[in-house]
């Protein structure tokens, strides 16, 4: 099943620990996390709040620094990877600058990274089409719906050539109809760009529908309780969610969450 | 339309209260004048009147009430007296005249604008330093706060004396006092504004590996603009106060402050009040102008829906 072209994982965590020191004593946000993510994987992190799924994603992005273990991204340290702009990050809120148009918002990383004007325009056009927002470049964020704003923020993360896309509950604040639509689009986008995606969610159907690999996590201390390799094909219409295979995987995720005793206390 | 009626009602109530207040305030002076002119007043002697309340006097001498709104040097001038004085000293006087409020207003305004420019520039610079340097945050901010606890009226003469002794006079000392009052709201507003981007916005720039100066120009500065405008409106009003206060201890011959001072020397209450109103109108215009600038700029930046 594993591809034979590239054996080196894109992201590799070994015995990763992260302990926050707080006034109430140490909090073990991550404990002994081991994971490999290969090129082109779509990996979902699922678990109740406090299980460290967002913290782990932030570690990969070098927005947090682990207190133990090793973490490599593209064969280097997470911070080196950040400096080389190895990933695009999509936050839970779109976080578009209200004083910039959509096109100018997408240009923000390109300006910072020093792309030429012509290249900026070209890339903005390309990613606007990719997220189905062609023609909206001149609008200001407040003129767009929440779903469109989130698509614009995904376009912003895609505008520069990062092979990795990290998404922290990007559709968490959206209603289910919009979310279904965006999930479908995200899969198409993934198929077209062949990026490696790390995706934090707390929705079981979303995780199962999107992922090639589902990482089930549990809190106190934040740890991985199960890693499920999806048997679903890469091509996934929305109604795949009614197939026995889908329901089977969803069941296993649910079992994994329950095994973590995540809701007992 | 409905709100216009409400606003006019409130204005009318204030004016009515003002006219009513003029009666007891001015009645004693009016009665003295009436007695001298041979009119019979009750009670007849000044000695008896001294122990009576002003309201009681007004009631027992109701014939004298209209005169309380028409005195030359009333304790409290009536609204129309102030309005007429304002009209005479602005529209009917040549602006080169020493009695023109436009002339005096311009003298004060030029010091205000210069002080406002200095104060705003200084305020922004300090805020940038405070946001980017912990040392400055800890060393400058307390002094900025302390500076505002000293009454400006106590400090103004010293600023003028010190500057005079090093050969600086004219508009500069007034502008310095005005800057002293206006830099503070700008510092406070800009520090808040420059710190307004949330953790997520800062994280986003981190994922781009953006430099500190890129973060400043692309995120912090534009995010601070709405805060800056709020501060500027307070700052410009404070600047005007500073410029007027700066004119008081110098015995300045020109400016709204000089006009206030001259009025109080000669008991010209109408002149004092018209200078006060001129200052208030000037401040309102300046604040309104900044509000307009704010609307235009934020709209151009797409920040006002």
Interface residues (C-beta under 8 A of the other chain):
Chain A: X61 X63 X82 X83 X84 X85 X87 X88 X89 X91 X92 X93 X95 X97 X98 X99 X100 X101 X108 X109 X111 X112 X113 X140 X142
Chain B: X200 X201 X203 X204 X205 X206 X207 X208 X209 X210 X214 X218 X219 X222 X223 X225 X301 X302 X303 X305
